[in-house]
Amino acid sequence: MKLITSLTSPYGRKVRVVLLEKKIPFHLQVENPWSSDTPVPSFNPLGKVPVLVLEDGISVFDSRVIVEYLDHVSPVAHLIPSEPKIRMMVRGVEALADGVTDAAVAANLERKRAPEQRSSEWMTLQEKTLFRGLEALSEALGEKPWFLGNSNSMTLADVACGCTLGYLDLRFPEIDWRTAHPNLARLAEKLASRASFMETVPVV
């Protein structure tokens, strides 16, 4: 299978981490979806990455759909629990982390606009969403080693949160989320020692 993504996409990083954790071989095709000559729309009509192209040519897109599929492809390192309530909790944290990422991406795109075109109201809205989301992630984690609590059970919730925090470091180094949320800092440090996270550090 082939994964089409950029090296800075936090959503693409989430998929790459899952592929590595589950030891699924794949070919990485690096693309800039913002480039005028990008081939991404031929694989995903929405023009977004990541896109997973299966051996039969079927394109799978949206990171949440991709990781759902990947977790069933290999029995190695199941990251999404099967029990409905626990599964809901894990996917809920993933949605929360992705929501923080959505706000961060929107804010980053806005500040790239010419000063006279920027909307301070829009930036404020995204920043409020971002900080509320971080607070909620911190509250959900509490003092547990992982979101589900078991010291040996990293799940997709932890992966998604780690990728979000990595994106903040990349695009918003001025946000001192480590001081505000030391429990998230501990989680991020633990994830950073895993090969899957070391191999997928965002490259500008």
C-alpha positions as CSV (number, residue, x, y, z in Angstrom):
1,M,0.0,0.0,0.0
2,K,1.0,3.6,-0.5
3,L,0.6,6.6,1.8
4,I,0.4,10.0,0.2
5,T,1.0,12.8,2.7
6,S,3.2,15.7,3.6
7,L,6.0,15.5,6.2
8,T,4.4,18.2,8.3
9,S,0.8,17.0,8.3
10,P,-0.2,16.0,11.8
11,Y,-3.0,13.8,10.4
12,G,-0.5,12.1,8.1
13,R,1.9,11.6,11.0
14,K,-0.9,9.9,13.0
15,V,-1.3,7.4,10.1
16,R,2.4,6.9,9.8
17,V,2.8,6.2,13.5
18,V,0.0,3.6,13.3
19,L,1.5,1.9,10.3
20,L,4.9,1.7,12.1
21,E,3.4,0.5,15.4
22,K,1.5,-2.2,13.6
23,K,4.5,-3.1,11.4
24,I,2.6,-2.7,8.2
25,P,4.9,-2.2,5.2
26,F,4.0,0.8,3.0
27,H,5.5,3.2,0.4
28,L,5.6,6.8,1.5
29,Q,4.8,9.3,-1.3
30,V,5.6,12.9,-0.1
31,E,3.4,15.5,-1.7
32,N,2.5,19.2,-1.0
33,P,-1.3,19.4,-1.3
34,W,-1.1,23.2,-1.7
35,S,1.1,23.0,-4.8
36,S,-0.6,23.9,-8.1
37,D,0.6,20.7,-9.8
38,T,-0.1,18.4,-6.9
39,P,-1.5,14.9,-7.9
40,V,-3.4,14.7,-4.6
41,P,-6.8,15.5,-6.0
42,S,-6.5,12.6,-8.4
43,F,-6.5,10.3,-5.3
44,N,-8.7,12.4,-3.0
45,P,-11.3,14.7,-4.6
46,L,-11.1,16.9,-1.5
47,G,-7.4,17.6,-2.3
48,K,-6.3,16.7,1.3
49,V,-3.7,14.4,2.8
50,P,-3.2,11.8,4.0
51,V,-4.5,9.4,1.4
52,L,-3.9,5.6,1.7
53,V,-3.9,3.9,-1.7
54,L,-4.5,0.2,-1.4
55,E,-3.0,-2.5,-3.6
56,D,-6.2,-2.7,-5.7
57,G,-6.1,1.1,-6.3
58,I,-8.8,2.1,-3.9
59,S,-8.1,5.4,-2.1
60,V,-8.9,5.7,1.6
61,F,-8.9,9.2,3.0
62,D,-9.5,11.1,6.2
63,S,-7.0,10.0,8.8
64,R,-9.7,8.6,11.1
65,V,-11.0,6.3,8.4
66,I,-7.5,5.2,7.5
67,V,-6.5,4.3,11.0
68,E,-9.8,2.4,11.5
69,Y,-8.9,0.3,8.5
70,L,-5.3,-0.2,9.5
71,D,-6.2,-1.4,12.9
72,H,-8.1,-4.3,11.3
73,V,-5.4,-5.2,8.7
74,S,-2.9,-6.4,11.2
75,P,-3.3,-8.2,14.5
76,V,-0.1,-6.5,15.8
77,A,-0.6,-3.7,18.4
78,H,-4.3,-3.2,18.4
79,L,-4.8,0.5,19.0
80,I,-8.6,0.7,18.9
81,P,-10.4,-1.4,21.6
82,S,-13.3,-3.6,20.6
83,E,-15.5,-3.1,23.7
84,P,-18.0,-0.4,22.6
85,K,-17.7,2.0,25.6
86,I,-13.9,1.9,25.8
87,R,-13.7,2.2,22.0
88,M,-15.9,5.3,22.2
89,M,-13.6,6.8,24.8
90,V,-10.5,6.2,22.6
91,R,-12.1,7.6,19.5
92,G,-13.5,10.5,21.5
93,V,-10.0,11.5,22.6
94,E,-8.8,11.1,19.0
95,A,-11.7,13.5,17.9
96,L,-10.7,15.9,20.6
97,A,-7.0,15.9,19.6
98,D,-7.9,16.2,15.9
99,G,-10.2,19.2,16.8
100,V,-7.2,20.9,18.5
101,T,-5.2,20.2,15.4
102,D,-7.9,21.6,13.2
103,A,-7.9,24.9,15.2
104,A,-4.1,25.0,15.1
105,V,-4.0,24.4,11.3
106,A,-6.7,27.1,10.7
107,A,-4.8,29.6,12.9
108,N,-1.5,28.8,11.1
109,L,-3.1,29.3,7.7
110,E,-4.7,32.6,8.8
111,R,-1.5,34.1,10.1
112,K,0.2,33.3,6.7
113,R,-2.2,35.7,5.0
114,A,-1.2,39.3,4.4
115,P,-1.6,41.4,7.6
116,E,-4.4,43.5,6.1
117,Q,-6.3,40.3,5.2
118,R,-6.1,38.6,8.5
119,S,-9.2,38.3,10.7
120,S,-8.4,38.9,14.4
121,E,-11.8,37.5,15.3
122,W,-11.1,34.3,13.4
123,M,-7.7,33.9,15.1
124,T,-9.2,34.5,18.5
125,L,-11.9,31.9,17.9
126,Q,-9.3,29.3,16.8
127,E,-7.1,30.1,19.8
128,K,-9.9,29.7,22.2
129,T,-10.8,26.3,20.7
130,L,-7.2,25.3,20.8
131,F,-6.7,26.1,24.5
132,R,-10.1,24.6,25.5
133,G,-9.1,21.5,23.7
134,L,-5.8,21.2,25.4
135,E,-7.5,21.7,28.8
136,A,-9.9,18.9,28.0
137,L,-7.1,16.6,26.8
138,S,-5.2,17.2,30.0
139,E,-8.3,16.6,32.1
140,A,-9.0,13.3,30.2
141,L,-5.5,12.1,30.8
142,G,-5.3,13.1,34.5
143,E,-2.4,11.4,36.2
144,K,-2.7,8.2,34.3
145,P,0.3,7.0,32.2
146,W,-1.9,6.5,29.2
147,F,-5.5,7.7,28.4
148,L,-6.8,4.3,29.2
149,G,-4.7,4.1,32.4
150,N,-2.9,0.8,31.8
151,S,0.8,1.3,31.8
152,N,1.2,-1.1,28.9
153,S,-1.7,0.0,26.7
154,M,-0.9,2.8,24.4
155,T,-4.0,3.4,22.2
156,L,-5.0,5.6,19.3
157,A,-6.0,8.2,21.8
158,D,-2.3,8.6,22.9
159,V,-1.1,8.5,19.3
160,A,-3.5,11.3,18.2
161,C,-2.7,13.5,21.2
162,G,1.0,13.0,20.7
163,C,0.7,14.1,17.0
164,T,-1.3,17.1,18.0
165,L,1.3,18.2,20.6
166,G,4.0,17.7,18.0
167,Y,2.3,19.9,15.6
168,L,2.0,22.7,18.2
169,D,5.7,22.4,18.8
170,L,6.3,22.8,15.0
171,R,3.9,25.7,14.3
172,F,3.4,27.3,17.7
173,P,6.6,27.0,19.7
174,E,5.5,30.1,21.6
175,I,2.6,28.1,23.3
176,D,4.0,26.8,26.5
177,W,1.6,23.9,26.8
178,R,4.2,21.8,28.8
179,T,4.1,24.2,31.8
180,A,0.3,24.6,31.6
181,H,-0.2,20.8,31.3
182,P,2.7,18.8,32.8
183,N,0.7,15.6,32.4
184,L,0.6,16.1,28.6
185,A,4.3,16.9,28.7
186,R,5.0,13.6,30.4
187,L,2.9,11.8,27.8
188,A,4.7,13.6,25.0
189,E,8.1,12.7,26.4
190,K,7.2,9.0,26.7
191,L,5.9,8.9,23.1
192,A,9.0,10.7,21.8
193,S,11.1,7.8,22.9
194,R,9.2,5.3,20.7
195,A,10.6,4.5,17.3
196,S,7.4,5.4,15.5
197,F,7.4,8.9,16.8
198,M,11.2,9.4,16.3
199,E,10.9,8.4,12.7
200,T,8.0,10.7,12.0
201,V,9.1,14.0,13.6
202,P,7.7,16.8,11.3
203,V,10.2,18.1,8.8
204,V,9.7,21.6,7.4
